[in-house]
Amino acid sequence: MSDAVVAQASSLQVSDAGWKPALQGAVLACSGLRKSYWQGPVEVPVLADVDLAVMKGEHIAVMGASGAGKSTLLHVLGGLDKPDAGIVTVAGEAIWSLSELARGRLRNRALGFVYQFHHLLQEFTAQENVAMPLLIRRQERESALAEAAKWLQEVGLGHRMTHRPGELSGGERQRAAIARALVTQPACVLMDEPTGNLDRHSAGRIQDLLMAISQRHGTAFLVVTHDPDLAARLGRVLRLTDGVLAPA
């Protein structure tokens, strides 16, 4: 991380039982993050001076009421929605100072995304869906498909590689979405209600899978969730209230 970025983010820390990360070690961080939306002439604040650092291999749950701004936080951190103020760094780079092309390349390299709905492309097989982020970066097709096959094996879908999304169960589709998020070997995966559409049994299997993958690969997870069981299994739980992020 450059000296300028460190200076801008010098106040970055979320105190939790004395936890004060070294900024240089954060795979994803923000400081002084602000975001509002406008409803006609009325400003609606969503994020107010949010500070956060996610370290390598760390698991963080973000909870809060519906409409509190949790998804907005993920979109801003992931370089999908521009903040009104503040700094966001991904793998040491200030993502909102980059061009749109460079920002997209950084997202592809350093971040993975998993949503409540899997967003798999119906016309492609599970293997082709998982390979898509590698194909987007113009990796050779055979190599990309081989990497996708490895990750489908990792999430327990090695026997379903040639199936299309409509032929998979809800839990299988979400596991394929997780494999797609991990195929680029990102430093951090941002998840928005990853178990929200699943029954309790399937949700439990996804939770087990996430913990096992993180242990094997050191991947950090930042998870927006209403699921107290999932939040309890993550290392740290934060709550977003009135635009402020604080330990739950």
Beta strands, then each sheet from edge to edge (+ up, - down):
strand 1: 26-39
strand 2: 42-55
strand 3: 59-63
strand 4: 85-90
strand 5: 93-94
strand 6: 111-114
strand 7: 188-192
strand 8: 220-224
strand 9: 236-241
strand 10: 244-247
sheet 1: 2+ 1- 4+ 5-
sheet 2: 6+ 7+ 8+ 3+ 9+ 10-
end
